[in-house]
Amino acid sequence: QVQLVESGGGLVQAGGSLRLSCAASGSIFSINAMGWYRQAPGKERELVATISSGGVTYYASSVKGRFTISRANANSTLYLQMNSLKPEDTGVYYCTGGRVTIPPDYWGQGTQVTVSS
């Protein structure tokens, strides 16, 4: 089993930045790919970004150029640097991990990001 714990969420004004972190523990050797999803109020959960074991990244078109996903410490830590935040970026952000990019095998509990206009 793998445990994923997110941190770094909060309230920020539009145009500001936040850095989300995800700490992985347990059987992290089983993780090849990691990613971030988000869910806005009243909307379905959506994929934000992913990163493979080889460092290949993917970004949703809505965040490309503003968000950067990275990983460190032999897959034990995942980051999401979010710049130029917009009110539509508001939501609960979830860290994911698994054998493949999609679908993930493991989910964190989520961290709230609120962007005020």
C-alpha positions as CSV (number, residue, x, y, z in Angstrom):
1,Q,0.0,0.0,0.0
2,V,1.0,3.6,-0.6
3,Q,-0.1,6.6,1.4
4,L,-0.2,10.1,-0.2
5,V,-0.5,13.2,1.9
6,E,-0.9,16.6,0.3
7,S,0.0,20.0,1.8
8,G,0.5,23.6,0.7
9,G,-3.1,24.5,-0.2
10,G,-4.6,27.8,0.9
11,L,-6.2,31.1,-0.1
12,V,-4.5,33.3,-2.6
13,Q,-5.4,36.3,-4.7
14,A,-5.7,36.0,-8.5
15,G,-2.3,36.3,-10.1
16,G,-0.6,34.8,-7.1
17,S,1.3,31.5,-6.6
18,L,1.1,28.4,-4.5
19,R,3.3,25.3,-4.3
20,L,1.6,22.0,-3.5
21,S,3.6,19.1,-2.0
22,C,2.7,15.5,-1.8
23,A,4.6,13.1,0.5
24,A,4.4,9.4,-0.4
25,S,5.1,6.6,2.0
26,G,4.7,2.9,2.1
27,S,5.4,0.8,-1.0
28,I,6.6,3.7,-3.1
29,F,8.8,1.3,-5.2
30,S,5.5,0.3,-6.8
31,I,4.9,3.9,-8.1
32,N,6.0,4.7,-11.7
33,A,3.8,7.7,-12.4
34,M,2.4,10.4,-10.3
35,G,0.0,13.3,-10.9
36,W,-2.4,15.9,-9.7
37,Y,-6.2,16.1,-10.2
38,R,-8.6,18.7,-9.0
39,Q,-12.3,19.0,-8.3
40,A,-14.1,22.3,-8.4
41,P,-17.4,22.8,-6.5
42,G,-20.2,21.3,-8.5
43,K,-17.9,19.9,-11.2
44,E,-16.3,16.5,-12.0
45,R,-12.8,15.7,-11.0
46,E,-10.3,16.6,-13.7
47,L,-6.7,15.8,-14.5
48,V,-4.3,18.7,-14.0
49,A,-0.8,17.2,-14.7
50,T,1.1,14.0,-14.7
51,I,4.8,12.9,-14.6
52,S,6.2,9.6,-15.6
53,S,9.1,7.7,-14.0
54,G,11.2,9.0,-16.9
55,G,10.2,12.6,-16.2
56,V,7.8,13.0,-19.1
57,T,5.1,15.5,-18.2
58,Y,1.6,16.2,-19.3
59,Y,-0.5,19.2,-18.6
60,A,-4.1,20.0,-19.1
61,S,-4.5,22.8,-21.6
62,S,-6.1,25.0,-18.9
63,V,-2.9,25.1,-16.8
64,K,-0.2,24.7,-19.4
65,G,2.4,27.4,-19.1
66,R,1.3,28.3,-15.6
67,F,1.7,25.1,-13.6
68,T,4.8,22.9,-13.2
69,I,4.8,19.3,-11.9
70,S,8.0,17.8,-10.5
71,R,9.1,14.9,-8.3
72,A,12.1,14.4,-6.0
73,N,13.6,12.1,-3.5
74,A,13.1,8.9,-5.5
75,N,9.4,9.3,-5.9
76,S,8.7,10.1,-2.3
77,T,7.8,13.7,-3.0
78,L,5.7,15.3,-5.7
79,Y,5.2,19.0,-6.3
80,L,2.9,21.3,-8.2
81,Q,4.1,24.8,-8.7
82,M,1.1,27.0,-9.6
83,N,1.7,30.5,-10.9
84,S,-0.6,33.2,-12.3
85,L,-3.5,31.6,-10.5
86,K,-7.0,32.3,-11.6
87,P,-10.4,32.0,-9.7
88,E,-11.2,29.0,-12.0
89,D,-8.2,27.2,-10.5
90,T,-10.2,26.9,-7.2
91,G,-10.9,23.4,-6.0
92,V,-9.6,20.5,-4.0
93,Y,-6.3,19.2,-5.4
94,Y,-5.5,15.5,-5.2
95,C,-2.1,13.8,-5.4
96,T,-2.1,10.5,-7.2
97,G,0.3,7.7,-7.9
98,G,0.4,4.3,-9.6
99,R,2.0,1.8,-11.9
100,V,0.8,3.8,-14.9
101,T,-0.2,7.4,-15.4
102,I,-3.9,6.8,-15.9
103,P,-5.7,5.5,-14.1
104,P,-3.9,6.0,-10.8
105,D,-3.8,3.3,-8.1
106,Y,-3.6,5.6,-5.1
107,W,-5.1,8.9,-4.1
108,G,-4.4,11.4,-1.4
109,Q,-7.0,13.0,0.8
110,G,-6.8,16.4,-1.1
111,T,-5.9,19.9,-0.2
112,Q,-8.1,23.0,-0.8
113,V,-6.9,25.8,-3.1
114,T,-9.0,28.9,-3.2
115,V,-8.2,31.8,-5.6
116,S,-10.0,35.0,-4.9
117,S,-10.7,37.6,-7.7
